[in-house]
Amino acid sequence: MGETRRRFDPEFRAGAVRIVRETGKSVAQVARDLGINAGTLANWVQMDRLAREQDTGSGGELAESERENCASAQAEGRMGQGAR
C-alpha cells in the first residue's frame, strides 16, 4: 500500500519559513522541531527566497541580514589569520 502524503496549508509553510529566517536556526533543526522533512522545508525556504528576490527586484543583491553575516564572517576570518 502507498503512503499518504501530508498536506501543509500556506499559513503553516509561511510560519515554518519565518522561523528559519528570523531565528537563525538551521533548516534541519526547524524541520525536526516541527516534525517535517528537512528537504521539504528547504524547498519552501528556497521558494520564499526566490519570491523575495523577484519582489524586491534585487536580482543578485544581498539582503541586509546576509550582508551582516558576510561582514561578521570576514571579520572572524581576519581575526583567525592574526592568531597564526
Summary of the structure (lengths in Angstrom):
residues: 84
radius of gyration: 16.9
end to end distance: 59.7
largest distance: 60.6
contacts: 162
relative contact order: 0.08
helix: 71%
strand: 0%
